Amino acid sequence: MASINKVEVGQTLYKTYREKMGRTTMSTTRVSEITITEVNVEEGFIRYKSRFSYTSKMSANTLRLWRVSKPVLISTFTGSQRLATKAEIKKMREEGKIK
């Protein structure tokens, strides 16, 4: 989780969100990369740039929902993706699939 005191300009954070898979009831997890362009600790906000948007302003409360390290996604048999559990990440690291 990110904190306004720890983020720096130019740092890349990751936002995860759920969305529907087309016109079905199934949902999947998506990950967006966000680049920090300005940090204002005194007023409690940051400015960031997403891949598909212009520079936006966000409060420190929303910043804590973003991740510093890239999340690991697991594909299911239906084609959707979900976040990996701590046990699955540990097993992948032991097998050398992720760093």
PALODO-619872 format. One record per atom (N, C-alpha, C): residue in one letter; atom name; y, x, z negated. Coordinates in nm, 4 decimals. Layout:
<atoms>
<atom residuo="a" atomo="CA" yy="Y" xx="X" zz="Z"/>
...
</atoms>
This chain:
<atoms>
<atom residuo="m" atomo="N" yy="-0.1171" xx="0.0825" zz="0.0000"/>
<atom residuo="m" atomo="CA" yy="0.0000" xx="0.0000" zz="0.0000"/>
<atom residuo="m" atomo="C" yy="0.1250" xx="0.0880" zz="0.0000"/>
<atom residuo="a" atomo="N" yy="0.2239" xx="0.0445" zz="0.0679"/>
<atom residuo="a" atomo="CA" yy="0.3455" xx="0.1235" zz="0.0835"/>
<atom residuo="a" atomo="C" yy="0.4486" xx="0.0842" zz="-0.0230"/>
<atom residuo="s" atomo="N" yy="0.5332" xx="0.1795" zz="-0.0585"/>
<atom residuo="s" atomo="CA" yy="0.6419" xx="0.1570" zz="-0.1531"/>
<atom residuo="s" atomo="C" yy="0.7706" xx="0.2090" zz="-0.0905"/>
<atom residuo="i" atomo="N" yy="0.8819" xx="0.1438" zz="-0.1204"/>
<atom residuo="i" atomo="CA" yy="1.0093" xx="0.1827" zz="-0.0599"/>
<atom residuo="i" atomo="C" yy="1.0507" xx="0.3226" zz="-0.1032"/>
<atom residuo="n" atomo="N" yy="1.0069" xx="0.3675" zz="-0.2199"/>
<atom residuo="n" atomo="CA" yy="1.0400" xx="0.5014" zz="-0.2674"/>
<atom residuo="n" atomo="C" yy="0.9584" xx="0.6101" zz="-0.1980"/>
<atom residuo="k" atomo="N" yy="0.8434" xx="0.5736" zz="-0.1392"/>
<atom residuo="k" atomo="CA" yy="0.7537" xx="0.6720" zz="-0.0801"/>
<atom residuo="k" atomo="C" yy="0.7600" xx="0.6805" zz="0.0715"/>
<atom residuo="v" atomo="N" yy="0.8136" xx="0.5788" zz="0.1381"/>
<atom residuo="v" atomo="CA" yy="0.8179" xx="0.5825" zz="0.2843"/>
<atom residuo="v" atomo="C" yy="0.9335" xx="0.6690" zz="0.3320"/>
<atom residuo="e" atomo="N" yy="0.9171" xx="0.7255" zz="0.4506"/>
<atom residuo="e" atomo="CA" yy="1.0183" xx="0.8122" zz="0.5102"/>
<atom residuo="e" atomo="C" yy="1.0479" xx="0.7646" zz="0.6517"/>
<atom residuo="v" atomo="N" yy="1.1624" xx="0.8006" zz="0.7013"/>
<atom residuo="v" atomo="CA" yy="1.2000" xx="0.7659" zz="0.8385"/>
<atom residuo="v" atomo="C" yy="1.1042" xx="0.8365" zz="0.9339"/>
<atom residuo="g" atomo="N" yy="1.0548" xx="0.7632" zz="1.0311"/>
<atom residuo="g" atomo="CA" yy="0.9612" xx="0.8173" zz="1.1284"/>
<atom residuo="g" atomo="C" yy="0.8152" xx="0.7990" zz="1.0902"/>
<atom residuo="q" atomo="N" yy="0.7882" xx="0.7531" zz="0.9696"/>
<atom residuo="q" atomo="CA" yy="0.6512" xx="0.7330" zz="0.9242"/>
<atom residuo="q" atomo="C" yy="0.5917" xx="0.6095" zz="0.9914"/>
<atom residuo="t" atomo="N" yy="0.4617" xx="0.6129" zz="1.0198"/>
<atom residuo="t" atomo="CA" yy="0.3920" xx="0.5006" zz="1.0807"/>
<atom residuo="t" atomo="C" yy="0.3137" xx="0.4261" zz="0.9733"/>
<atom residuo="l" atomo="N" yy="0.3353" xx="0.2953" zz="0.9646"/>
<atom residuo="l" atomo="CA" yy="0.2618" xx="0.2086" zz="0.8737"/>
<atom residuo="l" atomo="C" yy="0.1807" xx="0.1097" zz="0.9558"/>
<atom residuo="y" atomo="N" yy="0.0870" xx="0.0414" zz="0.8927"/>
<atom residuo="y" atomo="CA" yy="-0.0013" xx="-0.0503" zz="0.9631"/>
<atom residuo="y" atomo="C" yy="0.0036" xx="-0.1882" zz="0.8980"/>
<atom residuo="k" atomo="N" yy="0.0226" xx="-0.2905" zz="0.9810"/>
<atom residuo="k" atomo="CA" yy="0.0287" xx="-0.4291" zz="0.9353"/>
<atom residuo="k" atomo="C" yy="-0.0957" xx="-0.5003" zz="0.9862"/>
<atom residuo="t" atomo="N" yy="-0.1691" xx="-0.5651" zz="0.8973"/>
<atom residuo="t" atomo="CA" yy="-0.2873" xx="-0.6405" zz="0.9387"/>
<atom residuo="t" atomo="C" yy="-0.2564" xx="-0.7888" zz="0.9322"/>
<atom residuo="y" atomo="N" yy="-0.3093" xx="-0.8634" zz="1.0263"/>
<atom residuo="y" atomo="CA" yy="-0.2910" xx="-1.0076" zz="1.0277"/>
<atom residuo="y" atomo="C" yy="-0.4091" xx="-1.0737" zz="1.0963"/>
<atom residuo="r" atomo="N" yy="-0.4304" xx="-1.2020" zz="1.0665"/>
<atom residuo="r" atomo="CA" yy="-0.5383" xx="-1.2793" zz="1.1251"/>
<atom residuo="r" atomo="C" yy="-0.4817" xx="-1.3673" zz="1.2369"/>
<atom residuo="e" atomo="N" yy="-0.5601" xx="-1.3821" zz="1.3429"/>
<atom residuo="e" atomo="CA" yy="-0.5200" xx="-1.4722" zz="1.4504"/>
<atom residuo="e" atomo="C" yy="-0.6427" xx="-1.5360" zz="1.5123"/>
<atom residuo="k" atomo="N" yy="-0.6213" xx="-1.6482" zz="1.5771"/>
<atom residuo="k" atomo="CA" yy="-0.7310" xx="-1.7215" zz="1.6409"/>
<atom residuo="k" atomo="C" yy="-0.7735" xx="-1.6532" zz="1.7694"/>
<atom residuo="m" atomo="N" yy="-0.9019" xx="-1.6655" zz="1.8011"/>
<atom residuo="m" atomo="CA" yy="-0.9561" xx="-1.6082" zz="1.9239"/>
<atom residuo="m" atomo="C" yy="-0.9511" xx="-1.7144" zz="2.0336"/>
<atom residuo="g" atomo="N" yy="-0.8399" xx="-1.7184" zz="2.1055"/>
<atom residuo="g" atomo="CA" yy="-0.8238" xx="-1.8156" zz="2.2128"/>
<atom residuo="g" atomo="C" yy="-0.8138" xx="-1.9572" zz="2.1596"/>
<atom residuo="r" atomo="N" yy="-0.8771" xx="-2.0512" zz="2.2283"/>
<atom residuo="r" atomo="CA" yy="-0.8715" xx="-2.1917" zz="2.1870"/>
<atom residuo="r" atomo="C" yy="-0.9983" xx="-2.2290" zz="2.1114"/>
<atom residuo="t" atomo="N" yy="-1.0337" xx="-2.1476" zz="2.0109"/>
<atom residuo="t" atomo="CA" yy="-1.1523" xx="-2.1725" zz="1.9297"/>
<atom residuo="t" atomo="C" yy="-1.1113" xx="-2.1805" zz="1.7838"/>
<atom residuo="t" atomo="N" yy="-1.2082" xx="-2.2082" zz="1.6981"/>
<atom residuo="t" atomo="CA" yy="-1.1819" xx="-2.2097" zz="1.5540"/>
<atom residuo="t" atomo="C" yy="-1.2092" xx="-2.0737" zz="1.4905"/>
<atom residuo="m" atomo="N" yy="-1.2621" xx="-1.9791" zz="1.5681"/>
<atom residuo="m" atomo="CA" yy="-1.2914" xx="-1.8463" zz="1.5145"/>
<atom residuo="m" atomo="C" yy="-1.1634" xx="-1.7635" zz="1.5064"/>
<atom residuo="s" atomo="N" yy="-1.1554" xx="-1.6787" zz="1.4050"/>
<atom residuo="s" atomo="CA" yy="-1.0382" xx="-1.5913" zz="1.3919"/>
<atom residuo="s" atomo="C" yy="-1.0826" xx="-1.4466" zz="1.3835"/>
<atom residuo="t" atomo="N" yy="-0.9888" xx="-1.3570" zz="1.4097"/>
<atom residuo="t" atomo="CA" yy="-1.0151" xx="-1.2137" zz="1.4084"/>
<atom residuo="t" atomo="C" yy="-0.8998" xx="-1.1428" zz="1.3396"/>
<atom residuo="t" atomo="N" yy="-0.9213" xx="-1.0196" zz="1.3029"/>
<atom residuo="t" atomo="CA" yy="-0.8186" xx="-0.9396" zz="1.2371"/>
<atom residuo="t" atomo="C" yy="-0.7566" xx="-0.8444" zz="1.3383"/>
<atom residuo="r" atomo="N" yy="-0.6251" xx="-0.8361" zz="1.3392"/>
<atom residuo="r" atomo="CA" yy="-0.5518" xx="-0.7454" zz="1.4280"/>
<atom residuo="r" atomo="C" yy="-0.4718" xx="-0.6467" zz="1.3437"/>
<atom residuo="v" atomo="N" yy="-0.4436" xx="-0.5316" zz="1.4020"/>
<atom residuo="v" atomo="CA" yy="-0.3654" xx="-0.4273" zz="1.3352"/>
<atom residuo="v" atomo="C" yy="-0.2486" xx="-0.3895" zz="1.4250"/>
<atom residuo="s" atomo="N" yy="-0.1274" xx="-0.3871" zz="1.3684"/>
<atom residuo="s" atomo="CA" yy="-0.0082" xx="-0.3451" zz="1.4417"/>
<atom residuo="s" atomo="C" yy="0.0479" xx="-0.2184" zz="1.3796"/>
<atom residuo="e" atomo="N" yy="0.0905" xx="-0.1263" zz="1.4641"/>
<atom residuo="e" atomo="CA" yy="0.1570" xx="-0.0051" zz="1.4159"/>
<atom residuo="e" atomo="C" yy="0.3059" xx="-0.0318" zz="1.4038"/>
<atom residuo="i" atomo="N" yy="0.3645" xx="0.0122" zz="1.2930"/>
<atom residuo="i" atomo="CA" yy="0.5066" xx="-0.0075" zz="1.2664"/>
<atom residuo="i" atomo="C" yy="0.5672" xx="0.1281" zz="1.2347"/>
<atom residuo="t" atomo="N" yy="0.6791" xx="0.1609" zz="1.2983"/>
<atom residuo="t" atomo="CA" yy="0.7483" xx="0.2868" zz="1.2744"/>
<atom residuo="t" atomo="C" yy="0.8764" xx="0.2602" zz="1.1972"/>
<atom residuo="i" atomo="N" yy="0.8967" xx="0.3322" zz="1.0870"/>
<atom residuo="i" atomo="CA" yy="1.0147" xx="0.3157" zz="1.0029"/>
<atom residuo="i" atomo="C" yy="1.1326" xx="0.3877" zz="1.0696"/>
<atom residuo="t" atomo="N" yy="1.2459" xx="0.3169" zz="1.0842"/>
<atom residuo="t" atomo="CA" yy="1.3647" xx="0.3776" zz="1.1442"/>
<atom residuo="t" atomo="C" yy="1.4761" xx="0.4024" zz="1.0433"/>
<atom residuo="e" atomo="N" yy="1.4775" xx="0.3256" zz="0.9324"/>
<atom residuo="e" atomo="CA" yy="1.5809" xx="0.3442" zz="0.8300"/>
<atom residuo="e" atomo="C" yy="1.5273" xx="0.2962" zz="0.6962"/>
<atom residuo="v" atomo="N" yy="1.5575" xx="0.3707" zz="0.5883"/>
<atom residuo="v" atomo="CA" yy="1.5188" xx="0.3308" zz="0.4528"/>
<atom residuo="v" atomo="C" yy="1.6454" xx="0.3265" zz="0.3682"/>
<atom residuo="n" atomo="N" yy="1.6717" xx="0.2127" zz="0.3040"/>
<atom residuo="n" atomo="CA" yy="1.7865" xx="0.1970" zz="0.2158"/>
<atom residuo="n" atomo="C" yy="1.7342" xx="0.1545" zz="0.0786"/>
<atom residuo="v" atomo="N" yy="1.7171" xx="0.2513" zz="-0.0117"/>
<atom residuo="v" atomo="CA" yy="1.6590" xx="0.2251" zz="-0.1428"/>
<atom residuo="v" atomo="C" yy="1.7555" xx="0.1460" zz="-0.2308"/>
<atom residuo="e" atomo="N" yy="1.8853" xx="0.1759" zz="-0.2226"/>
<atom residuo="e" atomo="CA" yy="1.9832" xx="0.1093" zz="-0.3087"/>
<atom residuo="e" atomo="C" yy="1.9896" xx="-0.0411" zz="-0.2843"/>
<atom residuo="e" atomo="N" yy="1.9881" xx="-0.0831" zz="-0.1583"/>
<atom residuo="e" atomo="CA" yy="1.9950" xx="-0.2249" zz="-0.1267"/>
<atom residuo="e" atomo="C" yy="1.8568" xx="-0.2878" zz="-0.1136"/>
<atom residuo="g" atomo="N" yy="1.7510" xx="-0.2076" zz="-0.1133"/>
<atom residuo="g" atomo="CA" yy="1.6146" xx="-0.2584" zz="-0.1133"/>
<atom residuo="g" atomo="C" yy="1.5649" xx="-0.3132" zz="0.0188"/>
<atom residuo="f" atomo="N" yy="1.5970" xx="-0.2469" zz="0.1301"/>
<atom residuo="f" atomo="CA" yy="1.5446" xx="-0.2914" zz="0.2587"/>
<atom residuo="f" atomo="C" yy="1.5116" xx="-0.1716" zz="0.3465"/>
<atom residuo="i" atomo="N" yy="1.4327" xx="-0.1976" zz="0.4494"/>
<atom residuo="i" atomo="CA" yy="1.4018" xx="-0.0972" zz="0.5516"/>
<atom residuo="i" atomo="C" yy="1.4268" xx="-0.1598" zz="0.6877"/>
<atom residuo="r" atomo="N" yy="1.4444" xx="-0.0754" zz="0.7871"/>
<atom residuo="r" atomo="CA" yy="1.4471" xx="-0.1186" zz="0.9265"/>
<atom residuo="r" atomo="C" yy="1.3268" xx="-0.0527" zz="0.9929"/>
<atom residuo="y" atomo="N" yy="1.2595" xx="-0.1311" zz="1.0771"/>
<atom residuo="y" atomo="CA" yy="1.1391" xx="-0.0804" zz="1.1422"/>
<atom residuo="y" atomo="C" yy="1.1362" xx="-0.1255" zz="1.2873"/>
<atom residuo="k" atomo="N" yy="1.0542" xx="-0.0561" zz="1.3648"/>
<atom residuo="k" atomo="CA" yy="1.0342" xx="-0.0915" zz="1.5048"/>
<atom residuo="k" atomo="C" yy="0.8855" xx="-0.1090" zz="1.5279"/>
<atom residuo="s" atomo="N" yy="0.8517" xx="-0.2254" zz="1.5785"/>
<atom residuo="s" atomo="CA" yy="0.7137" xx="-0.2548" zz="1.6138"/>
<atom residuo="s" atomo="C" yy="0.6934" xx="-0.2205" zz="1.7612"/>
<atom residuo="r" atomo="N" yy="0.5720" xx="-0.2216" zz="1.8051"/>
<atom residuo="r" atomo="CA" yy="0.5431" xx="-0.1858" zz="1.9436"/>
<atom residuo="r" atomo="C" yy="0.6052" xx="-0.2840" zz="2.0424"/>
<atom residuo="f" atomo="N" yy="0.6100" xx="-0.4110" zz="2.0057"/>
<atom residuo="f" atomo="CA" yy="0.6557" xx="-0.5137" zz="2.0988"/>
<atom residuo="f" atomo="C" yy="0.7880" xx="-0.5769" zz="2.0601"/>
<atom residuo="s" atomo="N" yy="0.8585" xx="-0.5213" zz="1.9613"/>
<atom residuo="s" atomo="CA" yy="0.9821" xx="-0.5864" zz="1.9190"/>
<atom residuo="s" atomo="C" yy="1.0952" xx="-0.4853" zz="1.9049"/>
<atom residuo="y" atomo="N" yy="1.2134" xx="-0.5391" zz="1.8915"/>
<atom residuo="y" atomo="CA" yy="1.3297" xx="-0.4561" zz="1.8652"/>
<atom residuo="y" atomo="C" yy="1.3316" xx="-0.4189" zz="1.7176"/>
<atom residuo="t" atomo="N" yy="1.4289" xx="-0.3426" zz="1.6772"/>
<atom residuo="t" atomo="CA" yy="1.4411" xx="-0.3036" zz="1.5379"/>
<atom residuo="t" atomo="C" yy="1.4657" xx="-0.4264" zz="1.4514"/>
<atom residuo="s" atomo="N" yy="1.3890" xx="-0.4386" zz="1.3424"/>
<atom residuo="s" atomo="CA" yy="1.4000" xx="-0.5518" zz="1.2519"/>
<atom residuo="s" atomo="C" yy="1.4254" xx="-0.5028" zz="1.1104"/>
<atom residuo="k" atomo="N" yy="1.4804" xx="-0.5902" zz="1.0281"/>
<atom residuo="k" atomo="CA" yy="1.5112" xx="-0.5581" zz="0.8894"/>
<atom residuo="k" atomo="C" yy="1.4103" xx="-0.6301" zz="0.7997"/>
<atom residuo="m" atomo="N" yy="1.3576" xx="-0.5601" zz="0.6972"/>
<atom residuo="m" atomo="CA" yy="1.2574" xx="-0.6191" zz="0.6102"/>
<atom residuo="m" atomo="C" yy="1.2846" xx="-0.5790" zz="0.4657"/>
<atom residuo="s" atomo="N" yy="1.2534" xx="-0.6677" zz="0.3727"/>
<atom residuo="s" atomo="CA" yy="1.2777" xx="-0.6401" zz="0.2309"/>
<atom residuo="s" atomo="C" yy="1.1665" xx="-0.5522" zz="0.1729"/>
<atom residuo="a" atomo="N" yy="1.1908" xx="-0.4990" zz="0.0552"/>
<atom residuo="a" atomo="CA" yy="1.0935" xx="-0.4113" zz="-0.0108"/>
<atom residuo="a" atomo="C" yy="0.9684" xx="-0.4877" zz="-0.0520"/>
<atom residuo="n" atomo="N" yy="0.9800" xx="-0.6181" zz="-0.0806"/>
<atom residuo="n" atomo="CA" yy="0.8634" xx="-0.6975" zz="-0.1180"/>
<atom residuo="n" atomo="C" yy="0.7629" xx="-0.7074" zz="-0.0044"/>
<atom residuo="t" atomo="N" yy="0.8100" xx="-0.7243" zz="0.1174"/>
<atom residuo="t" atomo="CA" yy="0.7208" xx="-0.7332" zz="0.2323"/>
<atom residuo="t" atomo="C" yy="0.6589" xx="-0.5978" zz="0.2641"/>
<atom residuo="l" atomo="N" yy="0.7298" xx="-0.4921" zz="0.2366"/>
<atom residuo="l" atomo="CA" yy="0.6809" xx="-0.3573" zz="0.2638"/>
<atom residuo="l" atomo="C" yy="0.5531" xx="-0.3268" zz="0.1877"/>
<atom residuo="r" atomo="N" yy="0.5369" xx="-0.3811" zz="0.0688"/>
<atom residuo="r" atomo="CA" yy="0.4184" xx="-0.3517" zz="-0.0114"/>
<atom residuo="r" atomo="C" yy="0.2907" xx="-0.4105" zz="0.0485"/>
<atom residuo="l" atomo="N" yy="0.3015" xx="-0.5021" zz="0.1444"/>
<atom residuo="l" atomo="CA" yy="0.1843" xx="-0.5591" zz="0.2103"/>
<atom residuo="l" atomo="C" yy="0.1314" xx="-0.4706" zz="0.3231"/>
<atom residuo="w" atomo="N" yy="0.2103" xx="-0.3734" zz="0.3671"/>
<atom residuo="w" atomo="CA" yy="0.1693" xx="-0.2867" zz="0.4765"/>
<atom residuo="w" atomo="C" yy="0.0885" xx="-0.1701" zz="0.4242"/>
<atom residuo="r" atomo="N" yy="0.0072" xx="-0.1108" zz="0.5089"/>
<atom residuo="r" atomo="CA" yy="-0.0827" xx="-0.0024" zz="0.4698"/>
<atom residuo="r" atomo="C" yy="-0.0330" xx="0.1312" zz="0.5232"/>
<atom residuo="v" atomo="N" yy="-0.0559" xx="0.2352" zz="0.4440"/>
<atom residuo="v" atomo="CA" yy="-0.0148" xx="0.3696" zz="0.4831"/>
<atom residuo="v" atomo="C" yy="-0.1198" xx="0.4317" zz="0.5749"/>
<atom residuo="s" atomo="N" yy="-0.2476" xx="0.4135" zz="0.5441"/>
<atom residuo="s" atomo="CA" yy="-0.3546" xx="0.4684" zz="0.6277"/>
<atom residuo="s" atomo="C" yy="-0.4081" xx="0.3589" zz="0.7203"/>
<atom residuo="k" atomo="N" yy="-0.4571" xx="0.3998" zz="0.8352"/>
<atom residuo="k" atomo="CA" yy="-0.5046" xx="0.3040" zz="0.9347"/>
<atom residuo="k" atomo="C" yy="-0.6301" xx="0.2341" zz="0.8828"/>
<atom residuo="p" atomo="N" yy="-0.6314" xx="0.0991" zz="0.8828"/>
<atom residuo="p" atomo="CA" yy="-0.7480" xx="0.0267" zz="0.8326"/>
<atom residuo="p" atomo="C" yy="-0.8673" xx="0.0386" zz="0.9273"/>
<atom residuo="v" atomo="N" yy="-0.9862" xx="0.0318" zz="0.8708"/>
<atom residuo="v" atomo="CA" yy="-1.1104" xx="0.0379" zz="0.9471"/>
<atom residuo="v" atomo="C" yy="-1.1559" xx="-0.1044" zz="0.9734"/>
<atom residuo="l" atomo="N" yy="-1.1837" xx="-0.1353" zz="1.1003"/>
<atom residuo="l" atomo="CA" yy="-1.2280" xx="-0.2687" zz="1.1392"/>
<atom residuo="l" atomo="C" yy="-1.3754" xx="-0.2654" zz="1.1780"/>
<atom residuo="i" atomo="N" yy="-1.4484" xx="-0.3706" zz="1.1426"/>
<atom residuo="i" atomo="CA" yy="-1.5895" xx="-0.3863" zz="1.1756"/>
<atom residuo="i" atomo="C" yy="-1.6010" xx="-0.5018" zz="1.2741"/>
<atom residuo="s" atomo="N" yy="-1.6683" xx="-0.4799" zz="1.3865"/>
<atom residuo="s" atomo="CA" yy="-1.6909" xx="-0.5864" zz="1.4844"/>
<atom residuo="s" atomo="C" yy="-1.8139" xx="-0.6674" zz="1.4438"/>
<atom residuo="t" atomo="N" yy="-1.8036" xx="-0.7993" zz="1.4544"/>
<atom residuo="t" atomo="CA" yy="-1.9162" xx="-0.8861" zz="1.4222"/>
<atom residuo="t" atomo="C" yy="-1.9879" xx="-0.9264" zz="1.5504"/>
<atom residuo="f" atomo="N" yy="-2.0980" xx="-0.9986" zz="1.5366"/>
<atom residuo="f" atomo="CA" yy="-2.1773" xx="-1.0359" zz="1.6532"/>
<atom residuo="f" atomo="C" yy="-2.1063" xx="-1.1387" zz="1.7416"/>
<atom residuo="t" atomo="N" yy="-2.0056" xx="-1.2066" zz="1.6899"/>
<atom residuo="t" atomo="CA" yy="-1.9328" xx="-1.3058" zz="1.7692"/>
<atom residuo="t" atomo="C" yy="-1.8163" xx="-1.2447" zz="1.8463"/>
<atom residuo="g" atomo="N" yy="-1.7887" xx="-1.1166" zz="1.8236"/>
<atom residuo="g" atomo="CA" yy="-1.6789" xx="-1.0505" zz="1.8928"/>
<atom residuo="g" atomo="C" yy="-1.5526" xx="-1.0397" zz="1.8104"/>
<atom residuo="s" atomo="N" yy="-1.5511" xx="-1.1017" zz="1.6936"/>
<atom residuo="s" atomo="CA" yy="-1.4334" xx="-1.0915" zz="1.6077"/>
<atom residuo="s" atomo="C" yy="-1.4400" xx="-0.9626" zz="1.5265"/>
<atom residuo="q" atomo="N" yy="-1.3299" xx="-0.9292" zz="1.4617"/>
<atom residuo="q" atomo="CA" yy="-1.3245" xx="-0.8097" zz="1.3792"/>
<atom residuo="q" atomo="C" yy="-1.2788" xx="-0.8465" zz="1.2392"/>
<atom residuo="r" atomo="N" yy="-1.3256" xx="-0.7694" zz="1.1402"/>
<atom residuo="r" atomo="CA" yy="-1.2859" xx="-0.7891" zz="1.0023"/>
<atom residuo="r" atomo="C" yy="-1.2602" xx="-0.6538" zz="0.9395"/>
<atom residuo="l" atomo="N" yy="-1.1906" xx="-0.6532" zz="0.8254"/>
<atom residuo="l" atomo="CA" yy="-1.1663" xx="-0.5287" zz="0.7536"/>
<atom residuo="l" atomo="C" yy="-1.2948" xx="-0.4813" zz="0.6878"/>
<atom residuo="a" atomo="N" yy="-1.3184" xx="-0.3505" zz="0.6889"/>
<atom residuo="a" atomo="CA" yy="-1.4365" xx="-0.2929" zz="0.6267"/>
<atom residuo="a" atomo="C" yy="-1.4204" xx="-0.2911" zz="0.4751"/>
<atom residuo="t" atomo="N" yy="-1.5320" xx="-0.3064" zz="0.4044"/>
<atom residuo="t" atomo="CA" yy="-1.5307" xx="-0.2978" zz="0.2590"/>
<atom residuo="t" atomo="C" yy="-1.5298" xx="-0.1516" zz="0.2170"/>
<atom residuo="k" atomo="N" yy="-1.5034" xx="-0.1260" zz="0.0885"/>
<atom residuo="k" atomo="CA" yy="-1.5022" xx="0.0115" zz="0.0386"/>
<atom residuo="k" atomo="C" yy="-1.6383" xx="0.0776" zz="0.0543"/>
<atom residuo="a" atomo="N" yy="-1.7454" xx="0.0015" zz="0.0334"/>
<atom residuo="a" atomo="CA" yy="-1.8806" xx="0.0559" zz="0.0478"/>
<atom residuo="a" atomo="C" yy="-1.9091" xx="0.0944" zz="0.1932"/>
<atom residuo="e" atomo="N" yy="-1.8648" xx="0.0126" zz="0.2881"/>
<atom residuo="e" atomo="CA" yy="-1.8856" xx="0.0428" zz="0.4298"/>
<atom residuo="e" atomo="C" yy="-1.8056" xx="0.1662" zz="0.4721"/>
<atom residuo="i" atomo="N" yy="-1.6845" xx="0.1796" zz="0.4221"/>
<atom residuo="i" atomo="CA" yy="-1.6023" xx="0.2969" zz="0.4541"/>
<atom residuo="i" atomo="C" yy="-1.6663" xx="0.4224" zz="0.3974"/>
<atom residuo="k" atomo="N" yy="-1.7174" xx="0.4156" zz="0.2744"/>
<atom residuo="k" atomo="CA" yy="-1.7837" xx="0.5307" zz="0.2119"/>
<atom residuo="k" atomo="C" yy="-1.9063" xx="0.5719" zz="0.2921"/>
<atom residuo="k" atomo="N" yy="-1.9855" xx="0.4751" zz="0.3374"/>
<atom residuo="k" atomo="CA" yy="-2.1053" xx="0.5038" zz="0.4167"/>
<atom residuo="k" atomo="C" yy="-2.0686" xx="0.5683" zz="0.5504"/>
<atom residuo="m" atomo="N" yy="-1.9617" xx="0.5186" zz="0.6154"/>
<atom residuo="m" atomo="CA" yy="-1.9172" xx="0.5769" zz="0.7429"/>
<atom residuo="m" atomo="C" yy="-1.8698" xx="0.7204" zz="0.7248"/>
<atom residuo="r" atomo="N" yy="-1.8007" xx="0.7488" zz="0.6138"/>
<atom residuo="r" atomo="CA" yy="-1.7554" xx="0.8852" zz="0.5882"/>
<atom residuo="r" atomo="C" yy="-1.8733" xx="0.9789" zz="0.5669"/>
<atom residuo="e" atomo="N" yy="-1.9776" xx="0.9332" zz="0.4979"/>
<atom residuo="e" atomo="CA" yy="-2.0963" xx="1.0150" zz="0.4754"/>
<atom residuo="e" atomo="C" yy="-2.1695" xx="1.0443" zz="0.6067"/>
<atom residuo="e" atomo="N" yy="-2.1705" xx="0.9464" zz="0.6971"/>
<atom residuo="e" atomo="CA" yy="-2.2357" xx="0.9643" zz="0.8271"/>
<atom residuo="e" atomo="C" yy="-2.1495" xx="1.0407" zz="0.9259"/>
<atom residuo="g" atomo="N" yy="-2.0217" xx="1.0633" zz="0.8919"/>
<atom residuo="g" atomo="CA" yy="-1.9323" xx="1.1385" zz="0.9789"/>
<atom residuo="g" atomo="C" yy="-1.8692" xx="1.0564" zz="1.0899"/>
<atom residuo="k" atomo="N" yy="-1.8721" xx="0.9246" zz="1.0807"/>
<atom residuo="k" atomo="CA" yy="-1.8143" xx="0.8403" zz="1.1848"/>
<atom residuo="k" atomo="C" yy="-1.6628" xx="0.8321" zz="1.1738"/>
<atom residuo="i" atomo="N" yy="-1.6105" xx="0.8446" zz="1.0522"/>
<atom residuo="i" atomo="CA" yy="-1.4651" xx="0.8459" zz="1.0304"/>
<atom residuo="i" atomo="C" yy="-1.4317" xx="0.9612" zz="0.9367"/>
<atom residuo="k" atomo="N" yy="-1.3020" xx="0.9981" zz="0.9345"/>
<atom residuo="k" atomo="CA" yy="-1.2578" xx="1.1071" zz="0.8482"/>
<atom residuo="k" atomo="C" yy="-1.2260" xx="1.0564" zz="0.7110"/>
</atoms>
